[in-house]
Amino acid sequence: MENNPGTYEKNASGNYITDEERRQLLSALHSRLFWVGQYIPDYVEFEGETYPLHNYVWELIQKDELSETEKFRIEKYIEILSAKEMKDERDLEGKSLTSEESKKLYHETAGLLRAIADLKEIESGTFKQNTKRFQEQFANQRIKDAKLWLEFIKKVSN
């Protein structure tokens, strides 16, 4: 049974989300920083198949270079994940969902979007570049912080 605008209907596990709550979840998925705090799912089930996702992305991150076979496999994963993400988003748009169901589906969808973005960056090499740049900035900041502490200790000691 579909949701009527602005109404709640009872089911076994609670209230269905309102159209406004649904719009907020969909809007959050389409925001620039949707992926912040989202975890890549351990596994994804799609069309009767189960795909290990979290460990797969982690293994790819650890590699220095990707073979052509790995790049092809990444493309296939992106296709599968994109299809699953679109299905989840359609469910979020139109399926009658409780608050708990909608939050679970939102987080799964956001995790898929994050995995897709990470896989695209891994495939293109920008993930490694961004990681290296972040590590350099972090190291430089730690050096600056250490120097400031040393100056502070010298001033306090005198």
N, C-alpha and C positions, 0 to 999 in steps of 0.2 A: 504494500500500500504506500503510495507516494505522499510526501509531506505537502501540506497546504501552507501557503505563506503565513508566517507568523503564528502557527499553531503547534502545539505539542500533542503527540499521540502516545499513549502508553503502550509499551511492549514488555516482554518478560524481563529484560535487563535495564529498563529505565525509560527515559524520554528520548524521542527522536530529536535530532538537531533542527533548529529553525533555518529558514532560508538565509537569514542574516548570518548566523554562525557558519553556515556552509560557504557563503561569500567571503567571510573573513579567512577561513582555512584556505580557500582557493587563492585569495589575494596574497596570503603569506607564502604560498608555494611559488608565486610569480614575482616575489620581491627579489631584490638584488642579493641579499644575504640569507636566502632561504636555508642554505646548507650549514650555517653556523650552529654548532651544537648537535647536528644530526649525525647519526652513526650509519655507516654502510652496513646493510643487513648481512648476517653470516651466510645465509642461503636465500635464494629466490626461487619460488616455484612458479612455473609458467607453462601452460599447455601440457601438463602432466609430467614435466621434467623439473628436476631440482638442480640448481646451479650453485656451486660454492662461490660466494662473491667476496666476502671480506678478506679471506686468506688469499684469494686470487689477486686482488688489488694490492695487498701487502707484498706478495711475492714479486709483482711487477715493479713496485716502488724500489725494491732492493736491488734490482738488476741495473748494471751499468749501461748496457745496450740491449736493444730488442732485435730479435731476428725477424725476418719477413713473415715467418710462420706465426710468431707471437703477435705481430702487428695485425695479421689477418684475423687471428683469434680475438683480439681486442675489438676489431670491427664487428665481428659476429656477436660478441657480448654486448656491445653498444646497441646493436639492432634488437636483440632480445630484451635488454633492459628498457629500451625506449618503448617497445611494444607493451611491456608490462606496466611501465609508468603511465602510458596513455590510458590503458585499461583501468588502472587504479584511479586516475584523475577523473575519468568518466563516471566511475562508481561514486567518487566523492561529489561530483556535480549532481547526480540524479538519483542515486539509490537512497532509500530510507535507512538512515543510520542513527544509532544511539550516539550519545556524546563519546562514550568509550570507544565504540567502533570507528567513529570518525577520526578521533585522535590517533588511534592505532594506524588507520589507513593513511592519514596525513604524514605521520612519521615514516612509514614505510615508503611512501611516494617521495618524500624529501630525501630519504636515504638513497633511493634509486637515482634521483637527480644528481645527488652528490657523487655517487659512483660513476655515473655517466660523465660528469664533468672531470672527475679525476682520471678516468680512463682516456678521455680525449687529450688531457694534458700529458699523461704518461706517453701516449702514442706519439704526440708531436714533439716531445722532449721539453716542453715548457715546465712540466712538473719538477724535473731535476734542476732546471735553471732557477725557478722560483725558490726551491728548497735551498739551493746553494746560496742565493742572494740573502735569504732569511738568516741562514746560519752565519754568514759573514757579518750581517748587521748585528746579530745577537752577540757574536764574539766581540765586535768593536764596542758595543754598548757595555759589555762586561769589563773591558779594558778601561773605558772611561769611568765606570763606576768604581773600579779598584783604585784608579788614580785619585778620584775624589775622596775616597775613604783614607788613602794614605795622607793626602793633604790635611784632612780633618784630624787624623791621629797626630800628625806633626804639630798642628796648631794647639791641640789640646794638651799635648805632652810638654810643650814649652812653657 
